[in-house]
Amino acid sequence: MFALARAWAAGIVVLVATEYVQATVVYEHVATPERMGTFGGRLLLIHLPDAVCLALAAWAAARAHREPFRHVPPHHLAAVVAVPLAAQLLNMAVRWEHLAAEGLLMSNVVMATGCAVGYLVARLREDG
């Protein structure tokens, strides 16, 4: 259980740090109402940065998951996807009344993509 907690802690730290950077840089300086009015603008300014944040969090959790437990697929998968999944559930719970179909669909796709990319990068770094 300590190995999972360590992986989750690493994922949380990375997710909070990257989301803070995203909120202070992208949302405050780049995201204007005109840019956010189109699907392409929302994709570039919300969904892609979120995917990067979640991928980095999943990668950090995968790297922090200790070696003997890393080779047990269900345990490793739980270590990698728990933080992005918890962040997604929290986001949906907090913003439920403001979610549109596009936002719900895209945020779930972004979460799944971020988890997959983070896991794959960790596996590639492990093999290489």
N, C-alpha and C positions, 0 to 999 in steps of 0.2 A: 504494500500500500504506500510506503514511503517513496518508492520509485515513481508511482503515478503522481503523488503529490508534488514531487520535485519537478516532474515534467509539466504539470499544470501550472505551477508557480512560474516557471520560465515562460510558458505561453502567455500567461496573464501579464507579466511584466512587459514582454515584447508587444503584446496587443495594446496595452494602455499607452506605451510610449509612441507607437506608430500612429495610433488613433489621435493622440494629442498633436503630433506633428501635422497630421492630415487636417485636423480641425483648425489649427492656428494658421497653417499656410494656405491650404486649398480653400476652405470655407470662408475664411476672413479676407483673403486677398485675391483669389482667382474666381471664385464662384459669384457671378453676378446674376440678377434675375433674368437678364436676356439669355445668358448662357445656359441657365438651368431650365429655360422654357422649352428646350428641344430634347428629344430622346438622346441624341448624340451628345449633347452637353451633359446630361445627367449620367450617361454612360462613362464619359471621360472624367467627370469631376466627382462623381459619387461612387459608382460601381467598380471601376477599375482600381482606384486607390483603396477601396475596401477590400478588394480581392488581394491586393499586395499586402495589406495589413494582416489579413487572415492567413495568407500563405506564410508570411514571416513568423507569425505566432505558432502555426502548425509545425513549421520547420524547427523553431526553437524548442518546442515541446518534444519533438522527435529526437533532437540532438541531446536533450537533457535526460531522456529516458535511458536508464542505466542498461549496460550491456547484457547481463544474463536475462533480464526481462524483455529486452528489445526483440528477442527472437521468438517470443510467444505472440503470434499474430493478433489474437483478440486483445491482449493487454497493450500491445503497441498501438493498435488502432484506437483504443480508448484513450491512451496518452496523447495521441496526435489530434483527435477530433473533438475532445471534450471541451476545450476552451472556445474554439470557434462556434461549436454548437450551443454552448451556454450563452455566448455573446449574442448569437442570433435569437435564441429564445427570449433573452432579456430585452433585446431591441424590439421584438414583436410584441412582448407584453406591455412595454412602456408606450409604444406608439401605435397600438392596435387600432384605435379609432381614426388615425390619420393615414393608415395604410391603404393604398390603392392596389389594384390587381397587378399593375406593372411593378410597383415597389416590392410587393410580396414575392412575386415570381423572381424578379431580378436579385433580390437579396438572398433568396434560397439558392439560386444558381451561383451567385458570387461565393456564398459560404461553401458549397460543395466544390467549386473550382479552387478556392483558396486552400481547402483541406487537401485536395488531391495534389495540387502543385507543391505544397509544403511537404507532404509525405514523399512524393517522387523525388524532390530535390534532396531530401534527407537520405533516401535510398541510394541515389546516384553518388552522393558524397561518401556514403558508407562503402559502396562497392569500389569506388575509384581511388 
